[in-house]
């Protein structure tokens, strides 16, 4: 069964029922347990991602506050690089 088949089953209740008819009750219970485990894992991963994003935003706010209190801006941190000249053309007059 491919991921396309699973996506099709997940989108349509009638397709899911038809697929479920091919499985025994024991197989359906096992499938249900597996799906519940996957859902729990996905929820945990999403909660962790949101927590990391929140911490990142808090640190960014701290850095902005520190920069502001020091009288710095983002432009102060970005140094301009001098423009590099490329090689002169081979046939350039000397």
Secondary structure, DSSP 8 states (H G I E B T S, - for coil): --HHHHHHHHH-HHHHHHHHHTS-HHHHHHHHHHHHHHHHHHHHHHHHHHHHHHHHHHHHHHHHHHHHHHT--HHHHS-----------TT---
